Amino acid sequence: MPEEAKETKSQTTRETGRVTWYALMSLGLTAMILGSIQNFSCKTITLPQKSHPDRFGSLDSGPFSYRSSQIVFQGGVNSTSYALDICRYYSFLSYDLGYIWDDDPMTIAVRVFAFLAAILGALGLAGLLAVPCFGVSICFWRCYGILLLLAGICQGMSLNIVNSSLCNNNPVLQILDDASGTTSLGNTFDDTCQVYVGFRCGIAATVLWLFLAVCLLVLPAPSKWNDDWCSEHAPTPRTDQEELNPTLKVRMDERE
């Protein structure tokens, strides 16, 4: 094959690798953002209250935090409401309303999977980020794929928030029962929660993580880019023993 043809093929391969890397990084960052909206916001699920003819309260929740909007204690003209429009951690309930409760096993599992999804996804993306400057072996490339596969599985498992007490027996509603002086407040809400924007983001993040993992497990590992920026920041390999130990070189010169 002529040298020009080889150079053209090599250039095409490098350009294809760059486009692939940009696409994979874009998908990974999108999955990370969507997953964070699901797991670390208070808009994953919602419990609507429809007991008042003029306004509709709701309790929105994520694995770690909640917020409320115009929850009505009593009907009629003298109705009172409770609103906390900013996200508030469940761990602060003892400070907000003086109430302490124990998380059910499913809630604990959802929170653990939420953390694992974020950590594994971040590790996989960190590996991808280093590819242009430092390159990657096929072994590490596949390992990054496994990390992202595990991130997708954990992201999907965190969707089990709909099977936890946060959805079916939310502690905030129990507290508001006590605060309102009646045990019927919980009856003004739906028996189970409804999925909210964060839950839909979680589904999309799960699909993206799994798709990204399959790409890394199937596609060949890209080669290192030869850009000037990468060359300046990449470590220079040293093979000369005297370079590795300048002190040894000085001692040898003194002996001579």
C-alpha positions in Angstrom: 0.0 0.0 0.0 1.4 3.4 -0.9 2.6 5.7 1.9 -0.1 8.3 1.0 -2.8 5.8 1.3 -1.5 4.5 4.6 -1.4 8.1 5.9 -4.9 8.8 4.7 -6.2 5.6 6.4 -4.4 6.4 9.6 -5.8 10.0 9.6 -9.4 8.6 9.0 -8.9 6.2 11.9 -7.8 8.9 14.2 -10.7 11.2 13.2 -13.2 8.3 13.7 -11.7 7.6 17.2 -12.1 11.3 18.1 -15.7 11.4 17.0 -16.4 8.2 18.9 -14.8 9.5 22.0 -16.7 12.8 21.9 -20.0 10.9 21.5 -19.2 8.5 24.3 -18.3 11.3 26.7 -21.4 13.3 25.8 -23.6 10.2 26.5 -21.7 9.6 29.8 -22.1 13.2 31.0 -25.7 13.2 30.1 -26.3 10.0 32.0 -24.5 11.4 35.0 -26.6 14.6 35.0 -29.9 12.8 34.6 -29.0 10.2 37.2 -28.1 13.0 39.7 -31.5 14.7 39.0 -33.1 11.4 40.0 -31.1 10.5 43.0 -30.1 13.8 44.5 -33.1 16.1 43.9 -36.5 16.0 45.6 -38.5 15.5 42.4 -38.3 11.8 41.9 -41.8 10.9 43.0 -44.8 13.0 44.1 -47.8 12.5 46.4 -50.6 14.8 45.3 -53.2 16.0 47.8 -56.7 16.7 46.2 -58.8 17.5 49.2 -59.2 21.2 48.6 -61.4 22.6 45.8 -59.2 25.7 45.1 -55.7 24.5 45.4 -53.8 21.2 45.2 -51.0 20.5 47.6 -48.3 17.9 47.0 -45.4 16.2 48.7 -42.4 15.7 46.4 -39.6 13.4 47.3 -36.3 11.9 46.3 -34.2 9.2 48.0 -32.6 11.8 50.3 -34.8 14.9 50.4 -38.4 16.1 50.2 -40.3 19.3 49.7 -44.0 20.2 50.2 -46.3 22.6 48.5 -49.6 23.9 50.1 -50.5 20.8 52.0 -53.9 21.5 53.5 -54.6 20.6 57.1 -58.3 21.4 57.2 -60.9 22.2 54.6 -63.2 25.2 54.4 -62.6 28.9 54.8 -60.3 28.5 57.8 -58.0 26.0 56.1 -54.4 26.0 57.0 -51.5 24.7 54.9 -47.9 23.7 55.3 -45.3 24.5 52.6 -41.6 23.9 52.3 -40.7 24.8 48.8 -37.0 24.1 49.0 -35.5 20.6 49.1 -34.9 19.5 52.7 -33.0 16.3 53.7 -35.0 13.7 55.6 -32.3 13.6 58.2 -33.4 17.1 59.1 -36.9 16.1 60.1 -35.9 15.9 63.7 -34.8 19.6 63.5 -37.8 20.7 61.4 -40.6 19.0 63.3 -39.0 17.1 66.1 -39.7 13.6 64.7 -37.4 10.6 64.5 -38.2 7.5 62.5 -36.3 4.4 61.1 -35.8 3.9 57.4 -37.2 0.7 56.0 -34.7 -1.7 54.2 -35.9 -0.7 50.7 -35.3 3.0 51.4 -31.8 2.2 52.7 -31.1 0.0 49.6 -32.3 2.8 47.2 -29.9 5.3 48.8 -27.0 2.9 48.7 -27.6 2.2 45.0 -27.9 5.9 44.3 -24.4 6.5 45.7 -23.0 3.5 43.9 -24.4 4.6 40.6 -22.8 8.1 41.0 -19.4 6.7 42.1 -19.1 4.0 39.5 -20.3 6.3 36.7 -17.7 9.0 37.8 -14.9 6.4 37.8 -15.8 5.2 34.4 -16.0 8.7 32.9 -12.7 9.6 34.6 -11.1 6.7 32.7 -12.6 7.9 29.4 -11.5 11.4 30.0 -7.9 10.3 30.2 -7.9 8.4 27.0 -7.0 11.2 24.5 -3.8 12.1 26.4 -2.7 8.8 27.9 -4.3 6.2 25.7 -5.8 3.0 27.0 -5.2 -0.7 26.7 -8.0 -3.0 25.6 -8.1 -4.5 29.2 -8.7 -1.1 30.8 -11.1 -0.1 28.1 -13.2 -3.2 28.9 -12.9 -2.5 32.6 -14.4 1.0 32.0 -17.2 -0.7 30.3 -17.8 -3.0 33.3 -17.8 0.0 35.6 -20.5 1.8 33.5 -22.5 -1.5 33.3 -22.5 -1.7 37.1 -23.5 2.0 37.2 -26.4 1.3 34.9 -27.5 -1.6 37.1 -27.3 0.5 40.3 -29.1 3.4 38.6 -31.9 1.0 37.7 -32.1 -0.5 41.2 -32.5 3.0 42.7 -35.8 3.3 40.8 -37.2 1.0 43.5 -38.0 4.1 45.4 -41.6 3.4 44.3 -41.5 0.3 46.4 -40.1 2.0 49.5 -41.8 3.8 52.4 -41.0 7.1 50.8 -43.7 6.2 48.3 -46.2 4.1 50.2 -45.9 5.5 53.8 -44.0 8.7 53.7 -42.7 9.8 57.1 -43.5 13.5 56.4 -47.2 12.6 56.1 -47.0 10.8 59.5 -45.5 13.9 61.0 -48.1 16.2 59.4 -50.8 14.0 60.9 -49.5 14.8 64.3 -49.0 18.4 63.5 -52.6 18.8 62.2 -54.1 17.1 65.3 -55.9 14.6 63.1 -55.1 11.1 61.9 -57.1 11.7 58.6 -54.6 13.9 56.9 -52.9 10.9 55.2 -56.3 10.0 53.7 -56.3 13.2 51.6 -53.3 11.9 49.6 -53.2 9.1 47.1 -52.4 5.7 48.5 -49.2 5.4 46.4 -46.9 8.0 44.8 -46.8 9.0 41.2 -43.6 9.2 39.2 -42.2 12.7 38.7 -39.6 14.3 36.5 -36.7 12.8 38.4 -38.0 9.3 38.0 -38.2 9.8 34.2 -34.7 11.1 34.2 -33.6 8.0 36.1 -35.0 5.8 33.4 -33.2 7.7 30.7 -29.9 7.6 32.8 -30.2 3.8 33.2 -30.7 3.3 29.4 -27.7 5.6 28.6 -25.4 3.9 31.1 -26.2 0.5 29.8 -25.9 1.6 26.1 -22.5 3.3 26.9 -21.3 0.1 28.7 -22.2 -2.0 25.7 -20.3 0.4 23.4 -17.2 0.1 25.5 -17.4 -3.7 25.7 -17.9 -4.0 21.9 -15.9 -1.2 20.3 -12.1 -1.3 20.0 -10.0 0.8 22.3 -9.1 4.1 20.8 -5.5 5.2 20.4 -3.8 8.1 22.1 -4.2 11.5 20.4 -1.1 13.2 19.1 -2.2 16.7 19.8 0.3 19.2 21.2 -1.8 19.8 24.3 -1.7 16.1 25.1 2.0 15.8 24.4 2.7 18.7 26.8 0.7 17.2 29.6 1.5 13.5 29.2 4.4 12.1 31.3 7.6 11.5 29.3 8.9 7.9 29.7 12.4 7.5 30.9 14.4 4.4 30.0 18.0 5.4 30.9 19.0 4.3 34.3 21.1 7.3 34.8 18.1 9.6 34.1 16.0 7.7 36.6 18.6 8.3 39.3 20.7 11.5 38.8 22.4 11.0 42.2 23.8 7.6 41.0 25.2 9.3 37.9 27.1 11.8 40.1 28.5 9.1 42.2 29.7 7.1 39.2 31.4 10.2 37.8 33.2 10.8 41.1 34.5 7.2 41.2 35.9 7.6 37.6 
